[in-house]
Amino acid sequence: MKYAKPPLSIDQQIDLLISRGMNVPDRERAARYLEHINYYRLRAYWLTLEEPDDSGTHRFIPGTEFSNALGFYVFDRKFRLLVLEAIERVEVSFRTRFAYTLGNKYGSHAYLNSTLFKRANRHDECLKSLREEFGRSRETFIEHYKKKYHEPDLPPIWAACEIMSFGQLSKWFDNLKARQDRRDIAAIYQIDESVLGSFMHHLAHVRNLVAHHNRLWNRRLTFTMMIPRRPQKIANHFNPTTERNIYNTLVMLGYMLRLISPTTTWLERIRQLIEASPFVDPARMGFPTGWRGMALWGRSA
């Protein structure tokens, strides 16, 4: 089928919403939002407010207002910012542990030693990507290395890991040949190295979604994460029945943040945001029944 739908003006977009049953009491306000937030970006947030009619057309549930869809959008924006904050802290920690562990075990340029990695072709790909980042980088510490040193042609691991993309860093970790090396990096988080590798791969995906302002609420994630069996204090908080929702990601982020910074209030702020948004159903994000009573989410936790 050839796509033949014409573009719609802002007024036509509002008329379309009204024709499908949405109440738009303030057209001027709705127009102002639609001028700055793409209709199809907002559409993802009002899908749960729709119901099919006898003709097969999706109409809005009676009583739906434009502010309802906007409320979901605003919630998701605040939610994404909280998730990005947590990812930043975990990512910085992971970069630090990767560089510190390998640098102190094998020297300043450990990552250049192909014998430390499982797959030579993956190592070559990672090095190629790193060289490209090194060539593009205008970071002060990289410019200093370029001017002062000529051999090796790449910086020490503690500088190199700072210009790797998060996705590339997870590949470097996954490709380490010695399981003990991965275990040494994971030890500070008190989880198995396979769990850490899986979570970093998963987190790189979530980070990309957030960086591109994509919806997290009510999203089915492409890359899942391995649920840890220990430590027991965290293992019981995961929800294995909704592995493609964001809930398990939040649990793991909360656990790691408390290791990095025991006084963190991040989990509390997630809970407060949800409680301040009664129109948001936590089950659509994978939250299990009774989650508020769990130690991780409890007010005294």
Disulfide bonds with the S-S distance in Angstrom:
none
